[in-house]
Amino acid sequence: MKKYRILALFIAFSFVIAGFSCDKDEDEGNEPNNEPTEDPTGKLDVYVHMSLPTGVLWGYAMVKLYESEEDRTNLITYDSNYTDGVSPFNAYFEKLLPQKYYIRATFEHQSELYEGLGELFVPINTTTSYHITAAVK
């Protein structure tokens, strides 16, 4: 019975932390927020959630961008960055050409590797927020 109480407290604490770390951009989903950029390129904020789309935002996760699905399969990285260790827990990319990118987010927790895959188009002159869920691989 004590295990269930600890598990319930952990889950409740996770939702509280996730609630405090959310900002307005996250509520808007994966749509561009129309912040103009200085150059004719795009910017991207990637947020990594643990296990569920509503899971805890994870700091220090490695986020890699690829130009094609084949590049992602062959690990030919276009750009990479870590998510911040403090709120807002995002990996920030700038000066991206307006095109489709393939994403891989990974981190390790309790000796298990978590991975999330995604893809999106980065439009010109905007900052796009993208949320990815990483599950045990």
N, C-alpha and C positions, 0 to 999 in steps of 0.2 A: 504494500500500500504506500510505503514511503517513496518508492520509485516513481509511482504515478504522481505524487505531489510534486516531486522534484521536476519531473517532466512537464507538468502543468505550469509550474512557475517559470521554467525555461521558455516555454512557448509564449506565455504571457509577457515575459520580459522581452522576447524577440519582437513581438508586435509593438511594444512600447518604444523600443529602440528604432524600429523601422518607421514608426509614426513621427518620431522626433527628427529623423534624418530626411524626411520627404520635403520637397519644395514644390513650388508651383509647376515647374517644368515636368515633373514626374506625373502629375495628375493629367497632363495633356497627352499622355501616351507617346507614340512615336512620330507625331506630326511635327513639322518644322515650326519653330516659334517666331520666325520672321525677324530675327535680329539681323540687321544688315552687317555685312562684313566689309572690310576695307578693300580687299582685292576681289577680283571676279572668281573667287573660290568659295568652298563651303567649309563649315566647322561642324564638329561632331562631339557630343557628350555621350559616353556609354556608361550605363549603370548596370552593375552585375548583382543579381539577386541569388540567394542561396536556396536551392531546392524547389521553390515555388515562385510564381510571379509576384506574390505578395510577401515573399521571404525577405530576410534581412539583407540590406545592401551590404556588399562585402568590400572591404578595403584591401588594398595591396593585391588585387587580382590582376593577372596579366591579360591584357586585351590586345589582340593582333588583328590587323586589317589585311585583307587579301584582295587582289583585283579580279580573281576568278575562283570558281569552285575548284578547278583543277589546281590552282596555286595553293589553295587551302589544304587540299589533299596531299600535295607534295611539299607543304610547309615553306613555300616561297613567300615570305612576308613583305608586304608593301610598307607598313608602318606598325609600330607597337608602342604601348604605354601601359603603366600601372594605374589602377584606380587609386584615388587618394585614400590615405589612412584615416582621415577625418572628414566630417560632413562637408560637402555633399557626396563623397565617395564615388566620384566620376573619373573616367579616363577621358582626357581632352585631346582632340586632334584638330589641327587647323591647316589651312592652305591645302585642302583636299580638292582635287579636280571633281567637277560635277559628273559623277558616274555611280554605278552600282558597286558596292563593296560587300565582301563576305567577311564575317566576323567570327573569331574564336576567343572565348574568355575561359581562363583556367585559373584554379587556385587549389591549394592543398589544405585540408582540415582534418585533424585527427587521423593522419596517415592515409587519407582517402583523397583521390584526385577528383575534382569537380570540373566539369566542362559544359560550356554552353555554346551553341552555334546560332548564327543569325545572318541576315542579309538585308541591305537597304540601299536606297538611292540617296546620295547626298546632293541636294540641289545647290545651285549657285547663289551666293549672297545671303545665306541663311545659316543659323546654327540649329542643328537637328539633335534632339535628345532621343536616345534609343535604350530600351531596357531589355536585358537578356537574362534568362534564367539558367543557372548552371546546376547540373545534377551530378550525382556520383557516376563516374565513368565506368 
